[in-house]
Amino acid sequence: MAETKEKSLSDEKPKPRVRPIVRLGIFLISHSFHFSVVCCTAGVLALFLLPVLAKNTYISENALMPGSASPMLSNQHVSDGNRLVKDLTNPNSKSSETGIESHKIIAQYMLDLGAEVSFHKFHPQMNQFHPLHFFSSPDSGKIQENYSCSSYGINTVGIIRAPHGDGKEAIVLVTPYNALKSGFGEALSLGIAYSVFSLLTQVTWLAKDIIWLVADSQYGEYAAVAAWLREYQTPKFSSLSTPNAEMCPDVNNLFELKGHSISGSKFSNSFRRAGTMASALVLKVRDQNEQFEDTISIYAEASNGQMPNLDLINVVNYLAVHRQGLRVNVEKLWSLLNSSWLKSLGEIFESLAKVAKSLYPKWKFGIPATEYVEGTATLASSLYYQALGVPTGPHGAFRDYQVDAITLEISPKFSLDKVWRNDILLRGGRLIEGVIRSVNNLLEKFHQSFFLYLLTSPSKFVSVGVYMIAFALLIAPLPMVAASLYVDANSSSNCSKGDSSTPSAITDTDEHSIAIRSWRWLNSAKLVFIVHLWGAIVSLLPYFISQIPDCSPTTSFMIWVLLSILSLLTLNSVLASPLACAKATQEKEWALVKSVTISSVFIGLGLMSVINFATAEIGALLMVPMCLLAQPLKLDVRAGTLRSFCRMICNLVLGHIAFPPAAFFLLKGMLDGFGNANVGDFWMWVESLWAWNSATYLFIVEVTYIFSHG
Amino acid sequence: MEKVKKKIGSFSFWNWVTASIIFRLILIYFPKNLNLSSRPEVSTPLTSFRRLAEGYWLKQSFMSPYAGSMYHGSPLLLSLLGPLTINRIEGQPNHLLYSLVSVIADVVSAMLIRATGQNLRLAYLRSLESLDLVKQIEVSGDIAALIYLCNPFTIVACVGLSTSPIENMAVILCLYGACSRLIPLAAFGWVIATHLSLYSAILIIPVIFLLGCGPDSPPRKLFLQRHQQKEVLNQSKLPPRFSWGPVIHFAFWAFLWSVYVLVLCGISLKQFGGLWEMFKSTYGFILTVEDLSPNIGVLWYFFAEVFEFFRNFFLIVFHVNILFMILPLAIRLRHRPCYLAFVYVAICSMLKSYPSVGDSALYLGLLGWFVNELADMQFSLFLFCGYVGVSLLSPVMHNLWIWRGTGNANFYFATAMVYACLQIVLVVEGVSAMLNHDRKLRNLITGKPQDAKS
């Protein structure tokens, strides 16, 4: 088949010598259909193979040396922690309305240990979507002007200065704590942190300062941590710009009280800093639990699919499993665990691996089917959370400042006796101590291990080099198809001209058509550009709509839809009615439009894979078939064959599924049943996405304009 | 970029000019969000606005503007633009006056490009007429001017407060003067362009050709062949032979202007080490690649990696690279001096030590002059997509490297390499398309069947 094709090609163009690479290119382009089918299937298959290809994690930074020293946390420290828990859960400490009392207790405890203590007052800042902030520096430190005194939070910060350190580096320990309605779990997490803190005041090996941040989580855990980090990283030098929270009498009152009741010079009203942060740990204890053993869940996804360095997760995993005997969990998509098709797929892979092993004993790549299913579920959730771009916990705030951070959530066996509580305090405390000791050993910031990876289990990961193969296979057809369409469109015009014109009869019009030929794609480029422009406008609209006060989600969604249509019409009329001219085009023109669209999608997907791999992968799964199948409906109707009919149906279905609102409804319908789906939900969802400045949001718009091509 | 070409049909030239100016003004009013002036693609150590302000400040406090290796531009720019870096108007963006100067420079460049393009078009029509070929040709001047004005690269360089709009204006002034035979103007443009950025010096070759034989035309051989066919040798229809008069005139004026510029520089740097200091920290800085901060060129990475021992050797290799290409190109394209100038500018912007997008903006604008000749250029879609892709990918890679910390320098350098490759493809394809065009004209005259490729 290939040879005949080549022969026919060489018959058409009798060129003396064609370089092999050009010949390969021509071959690929002429077989773009088969090629794209093969590549797409291979891409999807490779995606499902990822759990099999996952490697075991290893600690690649030698300086970490986890678990090399025996833990020093003793029962003495545990009983200290217990005391704090008891004091916090004591009913009379909750009497005050604002929860100031419990903050006072915590601060007093810290001071007793000899730590530097300060309070950080903050106003919860809503996440503002700003269209152009993606490429600028992480935070320009904008402060909103209109604060009210009624809503502010207080973070309590304790700092231990390292006896051996130079104060240039620090390790952060965060415990979210809501003073107003704290559960027992939160108090317990404070207890663990306190016991570690009390140990760290005594040890001699400390080389980095320790910051313990008790984040006031009444306005959300993330907001508190983000506000503290913003203050930490963007120092204000002028006195004018101090937050006007100081003006509020209520707050000042608190500090006067403090001044009287707390003795000692280590307390200060001003913001206290230590060095640059080497890493951060967020510690939580879950209240209720159905597990049969003590487990610890690791949350790592930060905004826009960024992950902390793999070494941090490795250290936690190693210490938890091998030293403290805790079970380590990472998030899974639970619904996938019971799916039968995944199980059978896993069995197929397993049997394939067995066959391969029998053929050649050194091939050992198979994993058991159950493990495969679990790996896939973990991988799916890893992909999902990275693609969504919304951080899974307060650790997300750290990643914006290039600090590696994870959230550890300890979920203990459910019982209430004191022995058990001490046990959890001891093991949790020792785990934290071990991690801090490892990080303390670091000479430079985390850089050895991976930043770009997907987890398939706490101890297995897929690195960037492996998962990129799946993605590359998936999008490889795009440039091929674009090139073949382009070549077809050009050569068909060439052929028709070649018949009519002999060399002797070259006329003016012919010359002109030559002049246009190689730049004819400009028209299609213009069309594509206008649709992209429209997409950009539509994506910026919610920013302005959200400025309108008092809007229910449904009405704002309606406004959005209306404005989008309006902007399309305006663009259409202003820029010389591109769509009308598209309608008048023939098949050739259409092929050019498709070719330009596909190349722009290719560029977009390539960019997105660098920014946020998971989004690009999911987007590619949706868009690649859509791009490859897209064909004007009119032509399909005219052709009237079964094949074109099938293609038309595919197009319609794909086009509707991939249209974001439709996709959202389908998903929501599958999850909650169709009864409670509502247009307003979509608005809320989109709003939550853009609030996180998510790249996904940009992507949705990209899908939208592809749809408008269909 | 080139898409502007088609839009002209429905919109008049001036509408697009005003639209592009308004677009610039809108962007100037949102400088905080864009933060363009700190991007490595826009501001190099030579063109950075911040460095200009620093140099001015140093000079105001009676220190050498070149102290501390911050400023590396011309002392004349300090005197002309320096005051604009600190002048503020209440309630307006910080650098409004300076931005307005850039906008004006852009518009003036576009107008000069337009006038030159009209000159070239007339010359092209005249030569076609004397070859007895009738052809419908596009208004290349308008197209080139619009490409220059609406090119995102130009806009970014203008809004990003770099000095490259002014350097570009000097280059275009030189070409315009040479095309319309305003010899003092051409000499002035050349001297200023060379003074501002060393690489423009090689434009002297196209300028000499322009002054000697007039603007672009098909090869002289073609005319001779044509007239041999007709067997009437009409001397008046032949393009003029090379004449040395205007060239000597040009040399005289160039000498005069350079003495003038040097004297001005000497006066302004009298207390601070004089001219030698200036040469050392402008031309010396360019030639020795002292600053290795990342930019879209390839030299910073290379010289960050190279052993100190080999440094001088590779410095020579890289700079001779440009000189090597001068002679063959000059011989092959001597009948098309403007195109030669375009190719030189493109090669310089590829191989210069501190390239920025402003340089690409210049040669892409000049490319518009040759829409008629380059109609058959291959890989146009590929090049277009490549430019779009690279210009989007480069900030993303920079973000990954600098802000997120997940990437590293190799990521960013990869895009720089791709960008260099694209420019190479553009130059190669452009030159071969131009040669093919000449070949096609020859075939039309001699009546041979046309073959597409050599």
Interface residues (C-beta under 8 A of the other chain):
Chain A: H130 P131 L132 H133 F134 F135 S136 S137 P138 S140 Q306 Q402 F451 L452 Y486 P503 S504 I506 D508 E511 H512 I514 A515 I516 R517 S518 W519 W521 L522 N523 A525 K526 F529 A576 S595 V596 S599 S600 I603 G606 L607 V610 I611
Chain B: E2 K3 K5 K6 K7 S10 F11 F30 K32 N33 L34 N35 V134 K135 Q136 E138 V371 N372 A375 D376 M377 Q378 S380 L381 F384 C385 V388 G389 L392 L393 P395 V396 M397 N399 L400 W403 R404 G405 T406 F411 L444 G447 K448 P449 Q450
